[in-house]
Amino acid sequence: MNDMRPGLAEPVRDCMKPDPFSLSPVMSVHDAARALLARDLCGAPVVDERGVLVGMFSEADALKSTLDADYHGAGAGCVADYMSREILGVAVSATVQEAAEMLLRHHRRILPVVQGPRLVGQLSRGDVLRRVVPTRAAPP
């Protein structure tokens, strides 16, 4: 029998942040970078006009676009030009344990939560920890 810590067997939907901040693939890189900085985010999911997750855009992507633009003497481009298209998302029906294992195995701080191809939430390492670590100390 698996003695799973309470919370790990729960579905991701119970501890994800619904309707996360996202970017558009046609947004300028400068606008996307300003949006990340204003929200103190290291990255955000990129969704198309139908709400389908199409990529992830990070601070590193924004920095690369800035360096490319300076080197080539051109504009920085749009989010779609620099976003990562290799998406690691977790299904809304997955367990918190499955999501935690993905976060650790792939060295991610956040995972987009999807229902089919659509972005429905976001889950961070902190969200998982809040679910599984007791908030009160055990009695001595």
N, C-alpha and C positions, 0 to 999 in steps of 0.2 A: 504494500500500500504506500502511496506517495503522501508524505506528511508535508504538503505544500503550505507555506505561510499564508494566513488569511489575506485576501486581496489579490494574490497571484492568479487565482483561478477565475477571477471576475473578467468579464469582457472589457476590452479597451474602451468601448463606448461609455463605460461608467466613470472613467477618470480622464478622458481626453478633454482638450479645450475645443468646444465646437466652433465652427465658423472662424477659422484662424485668418489672420492677415495674410493676404496673398498679393502677388504681382501679376501683371499682364505681360504676355510675351512681346507685345508691340510697344510697351513702355520704354522710354529712353533709359539707358543705363544710368545716366546722371540722376534722373528722377527716382529710379529704383534705389540707388545708393543713398540719396537723401531720405527716402522713406525708411530704409533700414536704420540709418543713423538716428532719425527722429524717434524711432521706437526702441532703440537700443537692442536691435536684433542682429545676429550674425548671419542670417539668411532667411529666406522665405520660399514657400511653394509658389510655383508659377502655374496659373490656370488659364485656359482659353475661355472664350465667351460663353461656352456651355457649362463651365464649372469643372471641366475635365483637367485633371492634373497632367501637365505636360513637361514639367521640369522643376528644378530647384535652382535658385539664384543665391549666391553667397557674397560675403564681403570680398573674398578672394576673386570671384568673378568680376566684381566691380573694379577692383584694383587692376586686374589684368586688362580690362577694357581701357582703363585710363592710360596704362603704360603703352598699350598698342596704339591708342589714338595719338599720344605724344610722339611715338617713334615714327608713325606713318603720316603724321600731320593731318589727320582726318578726325571726323566726329567719333564719339565713343560708340555709337551704334545703339541697338536695342537689346532688351533682355534676352530675346530668342537667340541672338548671336553669341552669347556667352554662357547661358544657363547650362547646367548639367542635365542631359536628357536620360541619364541612367538613374532612374527613380527607384528608391528603396522606400516603399510604403508598406503600411501594415493595415490589414483588413479590420474594419470596425468590429467584426465578430471574433477576432483573435483574442486570446487571453492576455492578461497583463504580463504573465510569465513569458509568453511567446514574444511579446513586444520588447520586454527587458532583455531577452537573449539576443534579439536583433540589434538593439542599441549597443550592447556590449560587443557582439561579434563584429559589427561593422564600424565600431568606433564613432557612433553618431550621438549628437546631443539631442536631436529632435527627429521624429518620424512623422511624415504626413499620414493621416488616417484616411483611408479610402473605402467607399462603398461602390464596388465595381470600379469604373474609371474616374468617378467623381470624388473630389476632395470634400470631406465632411468634418475633419478635425485635425488636431495636431497633438502629439504626445511627446513629452520631454522626459529626460531622466528624472527630473524633480517630481513630475507628476507621478511616476512609478514609485519613487521613494515615499512620497506622501501617502500613497495607498498601502504600502507594505510595512513601513516603520511605525511602531506605536508612538502616539503623541505624548503619552504619559509614561514616566519611568515605572518599571515594575517595582512593587513593594519590596523592601530589603528582606 
